Every structure is written in structure tokens, then in C-alpha cells.
Amino acid sequence: MTIAVWIVSGLLALAYLAAGGQKITVAKDKAFTTFPWAEGAGIPILRVVGVLEVLGAIGLIVPVLTGILPILTPIAAVGLVLVQAVAMIIHARRGEFKALPVNAVLLLLALFVAIARFAGF
């Protein structure tokens, strides 16, 4: 079980580092074509979501790996569950239904990590 949690945590961290990094660094003139949902929210919200995703990715790995405040790892996973829940709501309201399966998979994987880490794995 521990190996599975580490594998899922690592893959999630890579995914969120990539997605969050792109949201933080995308040029303003390309932001709305790359992330259509941001048109309604604005560039500052896009950047905040990117920062949350990067911090969540770091939180999935670093605390439990170093043993420094390992309780932060399941808390970070719960934060990523919330990010995906909000993303699903926004995509559904905008009629962007093709994004929902990816959001659902990321939500379920983050939930798996949260539950496993809270359980001590």
C-alpha cells in the first residue's frame, strides 16, 4: 500500500507542478486561449490557482519525505481535492464537459492520497 501511495503522490505532484507552473507562467495574451475558464475569473485568479497547485504538489511530497510536519501531506491532498471540486463546478457551468473526466480522476487520486496518509501509509 505504501508503494502505491508514493507512486500516486509522485504522479500527482508532477501533474500539479506542470499544470500549476503553466498557469503561473503563461503569457497574459495567451492565458485565455490556453485556459478559457480564466476569461471569467481573470489573470489574478489564474495565477492564484497555479500557486495553489504548485504548493499542493510540494505538500504531497516534501513533508512526508523529510518527516517535518508530515501531517501537511494529507492536508495538501485535501486542498487538491478541493481545487478539483471547484474546477469541476466551473467547467460544468461553462459547458466544458470534456474536462470533467480528468478533473474527476485527479480528485479521486488526491482523495486516495489524503485517506491513505491520514491512515498512516
VMD Tcl script that draws the C-alpha trace (Angstrom):
set ca {
  {0.00 0.00 0.00}
  {2.82 2.39 0.87}
  {4.38 1.94 -2.57}
  {1.06 2.69 -4.26}
  {0.64 5.87 -2.20}
  {4.14 7.03 -3.14}
  {3.56 6.30 -6.83}
  {0.24 8.15 -6.89}
  {1.70 11.01 -4.85}
  {4.64 11.35 -7.24}
  {2.48 11.29 -10.35}
  {0.06 13.81 -8.85}
  {2.93 16.06 -7.81}
  {4.35 16.01 -11.35}
  {0.93 16.74 -12.86}
  {0.24 19.62 -10.49}
  {3.73 21.07 -10.86}
  {3.27 21.10 -14.64}
  {-0.27 22.47 -14.59}
  {0.37 25.00 -11.85}
  {3.64 26.12 -13.38}
  {1.90 26.71 -16.69}
  {-0.84 28.76 -15.00}
  {1.77 30.88 -13.24}
  {3.97 31.49 -16.28}
  {1.56 31.67 -19.24}
  {1.71 34.99 -21.05}
  {-1.29 37.24 -20.50}
  {-2.09 37.35 -24.21}
  {-2.25 33.53 -24.36}
  {-3.87 32.92 -20.98}
  {-7.48 32.91 -22.16}
  {-6.84 30.68 -25.15}
  {-4.87 28.22 -23.01}
  {-7.28 28.38 -20.06}
  {-10.69 29.52 -21.37}
  {-12.25 29.38 -17.89}
  {-9.88 32.14 -16.76}
  {-11.63 34.65 -19.00}
  {-14.44 34.87 -16.48}
  {-12.15 34.73 -13.46}
  {-9.25 36.92 -14.58}
  {-5.49 36.64 -14.65}
  {-5.00 37.10 -10.87}
  {-7.27 34.13 -10.12}
  {-5.46 32.05 -12.75}
  {-2.14 32.83 -11.03}
  {-3.58 32.03 -7.58}
  {-4.83 28.65 -8.82}
  {-1.38 27.97 -10.27}
  {0.32 28.82 -6.98}
  {-2.13 26.60 -5.07}
  {-1.40 23.71 -7.42}
  {2.37 24.10 -7.10}
  {2.15 24.37 -3.31}
  {-0.12 21.33 -3.25}
  {2.39 19.37 -5.34}
  {5.20 20.28 -2.96}
  {2.99 19.45 0.01}
  {2.27 15.97 -1.34}
  {5.94 15.00 -1.21}
  {8.18 17.18 0.95}
  {6.61 16.91 4.45}
  {6.27 13.13 4.47}
  {9.64 12.64 2.74}
  {11.53 14.81 5.23}
  {9.50 13.83 8.28}
  {8.99 17.51 9.06}
  {5.31 18.12 9.81}
  {4.11 15.08 7.82}
  {0.50 15.98 8.71}
  {0.80 18.63 5.99}
  {0.86 15.94 3.29}
  {-2.74 14.72 3.72}
  {-3.83 18.33 4.25}
  {-2.22 19.26 0.92}
  {-4.03 16.32 -0.71}
  {-7.35 17.56 0.69}
  {-6.54 21.01 -0.69}
  {-6.03 19.49 -4.14}
  {-9.34 17.62 -3.80}
  {-10.99 20.99 -3.18}
  {-9.20 22.56 -6.16}
  {-10.55 19.81 -8.41}
  {-14.07 20.03 -6.95}
  {-14.17 23.75 -7.73}
  {-12.68 23.12 -11.17}
  {-15.42 20.58 -11.91}
  {-18.11 23.06 -10.89}
  {-16.60 25.80 -13.06}
  {-16.17 23.51 -16.07}
  {-19.72 22.16 -15.73}
  {-21.20 25.67 -15.51}
  {-19.26 26.69 -18.62}
  {-20.37 23.57 -20.51}
  {-16.79 22.30 -20.74}
  {-17.77 18.69 -20.11}
  {-14.69 17.20 -21.79}
  {-12.57 18.46 -18.87}
  {-14.65 16.71 -16.21}
  {-13.19 13.18 -16.50}
  {-9.65 14.47 -16.00}
  {-10.79 16.56 -13.04}
  {-12.60 13.56 -11.57}
  {-9.55 11.30 -11.89}
  {-7.29 13.92 -10.27}
  {-9.84 14.42 -7.50}
  {-10.08 10.69 -6.79}
  {-6.31 10.22 -6.80}
  {-5.81 13.14 -4.42}
  {-8.58 11.73 -2.20}
  {-6.81 8.36 -2.20}
  {-3.57 10.02 -1.07}
  {-5.37 12.03 1.61}
  {-7.13 8.99 3.06}
  {-4.01 6.81 2.90}
  {-1.77 9.43 4.51}
  {-4.30 10.18 7.25}
  {-4.40 6.40 7.86}
  {-0.62 6.32 8.28}
  {0.54 4.84 4.98}
}
mol new
graphics top color blue
foreach p $ca { graphics top sphere $p radius 0.5 }
foreach p [lrange $ca 0 end-1] q [lrange $ca 1 end] { graphics top cylinder $p $q radius 0.2 }
display resetview
